[in-house]
Amino acid sequence: MNEPLQSVQALRLHADDRAPHAGRAPHLDHVIVEAPVALLYNGESFAVMMATPESLEDFALGFALSEGIVAEPAEFRLVDVVRHDTGVALHAAIPQARFDVLQERRRGMEGRSGCGLCGVESLQAALRPVPRVATGATVEIAAIRAALVELARQQPLNALSGGVHAAGFAHAGGLLVREDVGRHNALDKLIGAMVRHAPPLAADAGFLVITSRASYEIVHKAATAGIGLVVAISAPTDLAIRTADDAGVTLAAFARGDSLNVYTHPRRIAER
């Protein structure tokens, strides 16, 4: 379980007799890999996410930070990555105090690619308190447009398969991007990559662009990471808007072409 893409044989059908190669023809296709990735802390299993087995070191660290399992990168150490025929196990070590807290809020969670909250044991566990984000820098609309164009360019897995989400962090040095079959996983990978970047990228010195709807968990993870501006290509949910408002996060969505909708804290976006 090492490659993010697999080649599969398909049968391509052409309904239009006027089209080239009308009828039936064999077709070699590239599909994104979706595999169980288990996250274990101090030897105990916490979650199994359906994810793309790439950038796993980023994913392990980003998930631990965005889920509040650890408060800072120094509290996290990836001990081992064990690859099986059917999936991957990520073994991490965290301080005992963090592990004790984790045991109290433990959730036997089997996450699917479209769901980051599957299996939580209570409504209280699902809607964890969201931290307040500092003011952050002001961003011009032109910079947001440029980041979205660059995000489309930096998606090699999606270009081959057509079935991958991407999350990008726009900063002074460019755009850092991570891809995954699940949008939450892509963001976790990005958060981990920001910390592991040399030098680490400050969350308040850039903004997030993501190829999906703006859900509650996308906003919550961004706020937990300290990102103050979230720009989504698709629609927001009502809970995402309320969460962004509570967290002091600027939430923009329907970011396509030359327009976008800003739902909360518009002060971070300048017209020019």
C-alpha positions in Angstrom: 0.0 0.0 0.0 2.5 2.6 -1.3 1.2 4.3 -4.4 -1.6 7.0 -4.4 -2.9 6.0 -7.8 -3.8 2.6 -9.4 -4.2 1.7 -13.0 -7.4 -0.1 -13.9 -8.9 -1.4 -17.0 -12.3 0.0 -18.0 -14.7 -0.3 -20.9 -15.3 3.1 -22.6 -18.7 3.4 -24.3 -19.5 5.9 -27.0 -23.3 6.5 -27.6 -22.7 8.9 -30.5 -22.0 7.0 -33.7 -20.4 10.0 -35.1 -17.8 10.1 -32.4 -14.3 8.6 -33.0 -14.1 5.0 -31.9 -17.9 4.8 -31.6 -19.2 1.8 -29.7 -17.0 -0.1 -27.1 -13.3 0.2 -26.6 -10.9 -0.9 -23.8 -9.6 2.0 -21.7 -6.8 2.2 -19.2 -7.8 4.5 -16.4 -6.0 6.0 -13.3 -8.0 5.9 -10.0 -7.1 7.4 -6.7 -6.3 5.0 -3.9 -8.7 5.0 -0.9 -7.4 2.9 2.0 -7.8 2.6 5.7 -5.2 4.6 7.6 -5.2 3.8 11.4 -3.9 6.5 13.8 -2.5 5.0 17.0 -1.2 6.9 20.1 1.0 5.3 22.7 0.0 1.9 21.2 -3.8 2.6 21.4 -5.9 2.9 18.3 -7.9 6.2 18.1 -9.3 6.4 14.6 -9.3 4.8 11.2 -9.7 7.2 8.4 -10.2 6.4 4.7 -7.5 8.3 3.0 -4.9 8.4 0.2 -1.7 6.8 1.4 0.6 9.7 0.5 2.2 12.4 2.6 1.5 10.3 5.7 4.0 12.0 7.9 2.2 15.3 7.2 -1.2 13.6 7.8 -0.2 12.1 11.1 1.1 15.4 12.6 -1.7 17.5 11.0 -4.4 15.3 12.3 -3.0 15.3 15.8 -2.8 19.1 15.8 -6.2 19.8 14.2 -8.0 17.4 16.4 -6.4 18.9 19.6 -4.7 15.6 20.5 -1.6 17.6 21.0 -1.3 21.4 21.5 2.1 21.9 19.7 4.3 19.9 17.3 6.9 19.2 20.0 4.4 17.0 21.8 4.1 14.7 18.8 6.5 12.0 17.6 5.8 9.6 14.7 7.3 6.4 15.8 6.5 4.1 12.9 4.6 3.8 9.6 3.5 0.2 9.1 2.2 -0.6 5.7 -0.1 -3.6 5.1 -1.7 -5.0 2.0 -5.0 -3.5 3.0 -3.9 -0.3 4.7 -1.5 1.7 6.8 -1.0 2.1 10.5 0.6 5.3 11.8 2.1 4.8 15.3 2.7 8.0 17.3 3.9 8.9 20.8 2.4 11.7 22.8 2.9 12.9 26.4 1.1 10.9 29.1 -1.0 13.9 30.1 -2.3 14.3 26.5 -2.9 10.6 26.3 -5.0 10.6 29.5 -7.2 13.4 28.1 -7.5 11.5 24.8 -8.7 8.5 26.7 -11.5 10.6 28.3 -12.8 11.9 24.9 -11.9 8.7 23.1 -14.1 7.9 20.1 -14.1 4.7 18.1 -14.3 6.5 14.8 -14.2 5.0 11.3 -14.0 8.0 9.1 -15.1 7.8 5.4 -13.7 10.0 2.7 -16.7 12.3 2.9 -17.0 12.3 6.7 -14.7 13.5 9.4 -17.1 13.1 12.3 -18.3 9.6 11.7 -18.6 7.5 14.9 -18.3 10.2 17.5 -20.0 9.0 20.7 -22.0 12.2 21.5 -23.1 15.5 20.2 -20.8 17.2 22.8 -17.9 15.3 21.3 -18.9 16.3 17.8 -19.1 20.0 18.5 -15.9 20.7 20.4 -15.1 24.3 21.4 -13.4 26.3 18.7 -10.4 28.5 19.5 -10.4 32.2 18.7 -8.1 33.2 15.8 -5.9 36.3 16.0 -6.5 39.2 13.6 -4.1 38.1 10.8 -3.0 39.9 7.7 -5.3 41.6 5.1 -5.4 39.8 1.7 -6.3 41.4 -1.6 -8.9 39.7 -3.9 -6.3 39.5 -6.6 -4.1 37.4 -4.3 -7.0 35.0 -3.6 -7.7 34.7 -7.4 -4.0 33.9 -8.0 -4.0 31.3 -5.3 -7.0 29.5 -6.7 -5.4 29.4 -10.2 -2.2 28.0 -8.7 -4.2 25.5 -6.7 -5.7 24.1 -9.9 -2.2 23.7 -11.3 -0.8 21.9 -8.3 -3.0 18.9 -8.3 -1.2 16.1 -10.2 -3.2 13.3 -8.6 -6.5 15.0 -9.5 -5.2 15.7 -13.1 -4.8 12.0 -13.6 -7.8 10.6 -11.7 -10.3 13.4 -11.4 -11.3 12.3 -7.9 -9.1 14.1 -5.5 -9.5 17.1 -3.2 -6.8 19.6 -2.5 -6.0 22.1 0.3 -3.5 24.9 -0.2 -1.8 27.5 2.0 -1.0 30.7 0.3 2.0 32.5 1.8 4.6 35.0 0.8 6.8 32.3 -0.8 4.0 30.7 -2.9 1.4 28.0 -2.4 1.9 24.8 -0.4 -0.6 22.1 -1.5 -1.6 18.6 -0.3 -4.1 16.2 -2.0 -6.3 13.4 -0.7 -9.4 11.6 -1.6 -11.0 13.3 1.5 -11.1 17.0 1.9 -10.6 16.8 5.7 -7.5 14.6 5.1 -6.1 17.0 2.6 -6.4 19.8 5.1 -4.8 17.7 7.8 -1.9 16.9 5.5 -1.5 20.6 4.7 -1.4 21.6 8.4 1.3 19.0 9.0 3.2 20.1 6.0 3.1 23.7 7.2 4.7 22.7 10.4 7.3 20.5 8.8 8.1 23.1 6.1 11.6 24.6 6.4 11.2 27.0 7.9 7.7 26.3 9.4 5.0 28.4 7.8 3.2 30.8 10.3 -0.6 30.2 10.1 -1.3 33.9 10.5 0.9 34.9 7.5 -1.3 33.3 4.8 -4.7 31.9 4.0 -6.3 28.6 3.1 -7.9 27.7 -0.3 -9.7 24.4 -0.6 -11.4 22.5 -3.4 -14.6 21.6 -1.6 -17.5 22.9 0.3 -16.8 24.8 3.5 -18.0 22.4 6.2 -17.9 22.8 10.0 -14.9 20.6 10.3 -12.9 22.4 7.7 -13.4 25.7 9.6 -12.8 24.0 12.9 -9.5 22.5 11.8 -8.4 25.8 10.2 -9.2 27.7 13.4 -7.4 25.2 15.5 -4.3 25.6 13.3 -4.6 29.4 13.6 -5.6 30.1 10.0 -7.7 33.2 9.9 -9.0 33.2 6.3 -10.6 30.2 4.6 -11.6 30.3 0.9 -13.7 27.4 -0.5 -14.6 26.8 -4.1 -18.0 25.4 -3.2 -20.8 26.3 -0.8 -20.6 26.8 3.0 -22.8 25.1 5.5 -24.7 27.0 8.2 -22.7 25.4 11.0 -19.5 26.4 9.2 -20.6 30.0 9.0 -21.6 30.0 12.7 -18.3 28.3 13.7 -16.3 30.8 11.6 -18.1 33.7 13.2 -17.4 32.4 16.7 -13.7 31.7 15.9 -13.1 35.1 14.3 -12.3 33.3 11.0 -13.0 35.0 7.7 -15.0 32.5 5.6 -15.4 33.0 1.9 -17.0 30.5 -0.5 -18.2 30.1 -4.1 -14.8 31.4 -5.0 -14.9 30.9 -8.8 -13.6 33.2 -11.5 -13.6 36.8 -10.4 -16.2 36.6 -7.6 -16.7 35.1 -4.1 -19.1 35.4 -1.2 -17.8 36.5 2.2 -19.9 35.3 5.1 -18.0 36.3 8.2 -15.4 38.9 9.3 -14.8 40.5 5.9 -12.1 42.8 7.3 -9.4 40.4 6.2 -10.2 40.8 2.5 -9.3 44.0 0.7 -10.9 45.0 -2.6 -7.6 45.6 -4.2 
